[in-house]
Each structure stands twice: as structure tokens, then as C-alpha cells.
Amino acid sequence: MLNGVESNISMEYTSSYNKKSTVNKTDIGFEITNSDDEYSSIMKLYDEICQKYPDVTFRLDDKQTSIAYQKKYGTDCMAYLGYGNSMNQVGDNFGEFSQKSVEIDVSVLKNCIGSEDYKDRFMSKLDMSLREYSSWQKTALEQNASYMCMGFTDDGNGTSTYAVCANTPFSTEDQIRQMYNNKGLAYSKQFIIHKVKELQSELTETYMNMLSEHNRSLYNKLINSKNVVEQVSPDKEIPNDKLKNIGMTSEEL
């Protein structure tokens, strides 16, 4: 970290914000513990902040839930996109140097709702940071970054400020969803191929077992047949007691 800027950390996403969204679940059913009332209060405050700074592009994140999501489903699963599983972006061109871009973690807004003093201190820090935004950009450029945004989170002792730099554009919410959908399709294909191979292996093993059993049966039949042939072989003398009961007559000419 140099002057508060983390370099070479590419952000995974940006967002489309839907004010009417009240979905509190991800695509695969990861539940958020926030109540509807809390969600409405947080989004109302978020709207107020966005309206106060119309020249700034905002995102609303939820790092705590994102960490819990990754622990539950793993990093290869669909990414948790932000508060309410949305990146909640207001404005355009997030992360570009032509645009002031700010992400706020929902922990900050929760504390703002709980304490007016906390809210005043956060808004004061946000004002100051936006006035000094060009200096943050300068530091990012010195580190050869092509994109950057500022961020605010609660560190347990108040609001802390950071910046994220990237060498590639910040992905949109649609892009990140499509990426994981494609990964899911690829995984599904691999899974099907794997299952087909397993089935082929099982069928082959069953066939070989059946063939082996059939061969054993044939072998036993051949052995039995051989024994019968040997019993009636013309090379062997048949005892008289075996012949006396044979009903056989002849006519003299």
C-alpha cells in the first residue's frame, strides 16, 4: 500500500442499481439476515447520499456477507455481488479516471442509521475525500493503474478510507453473472461427460462379468460333455452287466 492506494488489485465488478429491488437472496439461495425494514432504511440513506453527489458514481458493497458466502459455497461459486446481492451502482463509468467513483460498505450505512454522530463524521470524511479525489488519482497513476475507485468501510473504530486500483476495466454486473453462468455450463458439460464415462465403465464391467460367467458356464458344460463322451467311448470295453438290460434283437437270414 502506498499513500492509501492498493495497486494491482482488480475489482471483480460494478453494478446496476435497482431502487425497487427487495430481493434478499442470491441465485442459489444464500439468505441474507437483514430484515425488510433494515434493507429499506439502508437503501433510503444510500439514495440520499447518491442524490447529494450527482457527479459521483456509487456502489454499495457488503463485505461481511460476501466473506460468509465464500466460506459457505467456495470461491469457485457465483460471486456475491454486493448488498442484497446487487452491486447497486448509481451513475456510469465506474472506475474510469474521468469519473469520481466511490464504493461504500453497508457496515458504514448501518452505523450511520444507528448514530447521527457517526453519520456526520462519515459525511464529513466523504466530502473531504471527494475534494481530494485528484490526489488519489495521481497516486494511482504513479503506480501505473488505469482504473481506480475510493472506498469506505467500518473498521470497528469508525470509518476507514481506501482506494482500489486496477489495470483492467471494472466488470459490470451483467458481465460477472455471464462469466459465472458460462463457468456453470462448462462445469455441467464436464460433469455429464464424467458421468457418461462412469456409466460406460460400469456397463463394461457388468458385461465382462456376464461374459466371464457365461464362459464359466460354457466351460462347465464342455467338461461335462467330455466326461459323458469318455463314459461311452468305443475304446472302452462295456461290462456285460451293462449290456444285459439293453433291449436289442436280431433276425437271422
Secondary structure as GFF3:
##gff-version 3
##sequence-region A 1 253
A	DSSP	beta_strand	5	6	.	.	.	ID=ss1
A	DSSP	alpha_helix	36	52	.	.	.	ID=ss2
A	DSSP	beta_strand	56	61	.	.	.	ID=ss3
A	DSSP	alpha_helix	63	73	.	.	.	ID=ss4
A	DSSP	three_ten_helix	83	85	.	.	.	ID=ss5
A	DSSP	beta_strand	100	105	.	.	.	ID=ss6
A	DSSP	alpha_helix	106	114	.	.	.	ID=ss7
A	DSSP	alpha_helix	116	131	.	.	.	ID=ss8
A	DSSP	alpha_helix	133	142	.	.	.	ID=ss9
A	DSSP	beta_strand	147	154	.	.	.	ID=ss10
A	DSSP	beta_strand	159	166	.	.	.	ID=ss11
A	DSSP	alpha_helix	173	231	.	.	.	ID=ss12
A	DSSP	alpha_helix	240	243	.	.	.	ID=ss13
###
